Amino acid sequence: MRSQLKKMIRPFDIIVIIIIMISSFIPIAIFMRQQFNIADDAEIYAVVLINGREVDRFRLHDGAQLLYTYTYEHGLVGDQYNVVEINGHQIRVQRDNSPDQVGVNMGWISRPHQTIVVLPHRFLIRIEAVTSDYDNDIIIPF
């Protein structure tokens, strides 16, 4: 069986496999570059979206300690609710009534491109960095 396998594999096959393995790390390199390519003067915002519509935008800064509750008034359905806590430079879903509690278990987020998603409620928190470049604001999406 081993001799049959050796006959099937050619030297060019090994080169292709090595190239594919090396190229599989490209997305990690791109992600790491985005994470560390945030300007020092960038302001960090937490954006709250419900059903794809922006409901709130909070600037994350020192000293901010807030607690918000999102209910049907904000676009959730029925008795759904999400309690969001902001503590300085970080934000989290403190509690909600979704069955699996994935949003609550995500914990605190604070860096651009991080998100918290409560899928049954179609509730999303996204961190964005906004820098002032000359007179234009540049929003770095996730």
Secondary structure in CASP SS format (residue, H / E / C, confidence):
PFRMAT SS
TARGET T0000
AUTHOR 0000-0000-0000
METHOD secondary structure of the structure
MODEL  1
M C 1.00
R H 1.00
S H 1.00
Q H 1.00
L H 1.00
K H 1.00
K H 1.00
M H 1.00
I C 1.00
R C 1.00
P H 1.00
F H 1.00
D H 1.00
I H 1.00
I H 1.00
V H 1.00
I H 1.00
I H 1.00
I H 1.00
I H 1.00
M H 1.00
I H 1.00
S H 1.00
S C 1.00
F C 1.00
I H 1.00
P H 1.00
I H 1.00
A H 1.00
I H 1.00
F H 1.00
M H 1.00
R H 1.00
Q H 1.00
Q H 1.00
F H 1.00
N C 1.00
I C 1.00
A C 1.00
D C 1.00
D C 1.00
A C 1.00
E E 1.00
I E 1.00
Y E 1.00
A E 1.00
V E 1.00
V E 1.00
L E 1.00
I E 1.00
N C 1.00
G C 1.00
R E 1.00
E E 1.00
V E 1.00
D E 1.00
R E 1.00
F E 1.00
R E 1.00
L C 1.00
H C 1.00
D C 1.00
G C 1.00
A C 1.00
Q E 1.00
L E 1.00
L E 1.00
Y E 1.00
T E 1.00
Y E 1.00
T C 1.00
Y H 1.00
E H 1.00
H H 1.00
G C 1.00
L C 1.00
V C 1.00
G C 1.00
D C 1.00
Q C 1.00
Y C 1.00
N E 1.00
V E 1.00
V E 1.00
E E 1.00
I E 1.00
N E 1.00
G C 1.00
H C 1.00
Q E 1.00
I E 1.00
R E 1.00
V E 1.00
Q E 1.00
R E 1.00
D E 1.00
N C 1.00
S C 1.00
P C 1.00
D C 1.00
Q C 1.00
V H 1.00
G H 1.00
V H 1.00
N H 1.00
M C 1.00
G C 1.00
W C 1.00
I E 1.00
S C 1.00
R C 1.00
P C 1.00
H C 1.00
Q C 1.00
T E 1.00
I E 1.00
V E 1.00
V E 1.00
L H 1.00
P H 1.00
H H 1.00
R C 1.00
F E 1.00
L E 1.00
I E 1.00
R E 1.00
I E 1.00
E E 1.00
A E 1.00
V E 1.00
T E 1.00
S E 1.00
D E 1.00
Y C 1.00
D C 1.00
N E 1.00
D E 1.00
I E 1.00
I E 1.00
I E 1.00
P C 1.00
F C 1.00
END
